[in-house]
């Protein structure tokens, strides 16, 4: 399963059947979104259409995700610490075993969430940087063409 597919299943579980496949409604929505994005007027492939990406928005989203990851990690560490304290207090009791299993599961899930947030943050930062560099290179190219005419 791809990273994007995994995130979509987490954020939009209603779009998926029990077996993990897209519902019919979700398939129709995907086709509609693809058709809407293909409505360029520049001929085949949309060659005349300009794309506008607001890198500030991408950077802001990446920073927000990074803050969310940081806050989540702090909460997780506190929860794990409190669980350790409770586990120590229950030493010798049967409940300690269940608490230990829950602790390990929580730690694994928290680590997975943190990893996913970090990956999403990195992708947003990389995309923003890539678009900014591309925009700068294109502007330089256009400026050089404009100055060559004069």
Secondary structure, 3 states (H helix, E strand, C coil): CCHHHHHHHHHCHHHECCCCCECHHHHHHHHHHHHHHCCCCCCHHHCCCCCCCCHHHHHHHHHHHHHHHHHHHHHHHHHHHHHHHHHHHCCCCHHHHHHHHHHHHHHHHHHHHHHHHHHHHHHHHHHHHHHHHHHHHHHHHHHHHHHHHC
